[in-house]
Amino acid sequence: MTDSPNTNEKIQKLRELIKDIDIGMLTTIDDDGSLRSRPMSTNSYVDDDSNLWFFIYGSSHKVTEVEQHERVNVSFSDPHKQEYVSVSGKGELVRDRNKIQELWKPELQAWFPKGLDEPDIALLKVNVEKAEYWDAPSGFVAHAIGLVKGITTGEKPSVGENEKLNLS
């Protein structure tokens, strides 16, 4: 990956989109090869390398899935703003207590009643390798104008910004 100013701007845009949307659908591969997705929160945090961190129970089935098939995908969607993100990479179980404490937020107490004293608390780190995002003008008027323009000019209507990033 090149570190051009344009690429850095695209990566920053990716990070901001993920932070703003927060809840993503984490997809893993189950024992039988089928895909399983579940909602997960980034707690509005994406690290400087654009990796994602999710609080989990270390003994959960998703950990078993990641240990057997490390490839994962996380998709984010905010239809009201017409913002969509898909990232793929490798999942990794992290039990580093310092990192857990660093990323802890009080609202996580709802899922981890013992808080930082929860013995099975862990993090799932998604080492993002590839990402794609779509950021279209939001609102009915913007979509209507794009559609009318497409119909009258015969050109494909603008769907906004679409970028593919290779982060590995």
Secondary structure as GFF3:
##gff-version 3
##sequence-region A 1 168
A	DSSP	alpha_helix	5	21	.	.	.	ID=ss1
A	DSSP	beta_strand	23	29	.	.	.	ID=ss2
A	DSSP	beta_strand	35	41	.	.	.	ID=ss3
A	DSSP	beta_strand	52	57	.	.	.	ID=ss4
A	DSSP	alpha_helix	61	68	.	.	.	ID=ss5
A	DSSP	beta_strand	71	78	.	.	.	ID=ss6
A	DSSP	beta_strand	83	94	.	.	.	ID=ss7
A	DSSP	alpha_helix	97	103	.	.	.	ID=ss8
A	DSSP	three_ten_helix	106	110	.	.	.	ID=ss9
A	DSSP	three_ten_helix	115	117	.	.	.	ID=ss10
A	DSSP	beta_strand	121	135	.	.	.	ID=ss11
A	DSSP	alpha_helix	140	153	.	.	.	ID=ss12
A	DSSP	beta_strand	161	166	.	.	.	ID=ss13
###
